[in-house]
């Protein structure tokens, strides 16, 4: 009987560290994009190197949904497009009337590229050719849809001019492959698995943007920047393609404990090679990129880390 009591006590001791670990939820996106592997990679780094915490990457509808999760406290960290984060912070655009003033950033992680994909034999050669076509504009509540709509409307094309389909990345790739839609938008860090898989089974083309179309988009949405997709990024892509990009931001609620925010920011940069091994998009995760690209104030815990590494922190990033 005494042996059984000792065994039970030892069992309780063995599970105590796990039971006491604080759970962290990282809101990402669909499994066919970059948010999920980046979030999953960071969760693994937290689990391996941040004592007392266990993190899990959650599949979500991406940026817009993620901001709601942060606001409600249903996620502790979230990957969000810069324009979505800024709209949430300001209470503009899709967040008019539901401002999330507690939005804070830990870092800007990498830029998303807007990628417009068609089959190689499509008669679509430009944005203008999308009129009258069936076009996936991204999952409901995703940053892809925000970006696609802003790009289209800035260039005189509304949803009334197309037949919009709100599909996630994998669904968009399947629908293009099967001929159910004519074109699809991705706003994601290139290269992305769903386009790679599509290009491995069907011949595809990426539609480039003109200088004028990019300028129009930047006038509509200041966080847009010109970006070149490199030749050879996907099968059959022999020439570089000009498009636009948007930074991705790792956001938290201002209520996050300052010490935890500091530890997470420090861990992100000190273990960045581990994240690059998960996805090459993390090559752009630098202190300099954060200082140049972050659209909302930094969390005080993150500021403490950046001050320690002598970063020049713009005044707009201090809450």
Secondary structure, 3 states (H helix, E strand, C coil): CHHHHHHHHHHHHHHHHHHHCEEEEEECCCCCCCHHHHHHHHHHHHHHHCCCEEEEEECCCCHHHHHHHHHHCCCCEEEEEHHHHHHHHHCCHHHCCCCCCCEEEEEEEEEEEEEEEEECCCCCCCHHHHCCCEEECCCCCCHHHHHHHHHHHHCCCCHHHCEEECCCHHHHHHHHHCCCCCEEEEEECCCCHHHHHHHHHCCEEECCCCHHHHHHHHHHCCCCEEEEECCCCCCCCCCCEEEEEEEEEEEEECCCCHHHHHHHHHHHHHCHHHHHHHCHHHHHCCHHHHHHHCCCCECHHHHHHHHHCCCCCCHHHEC
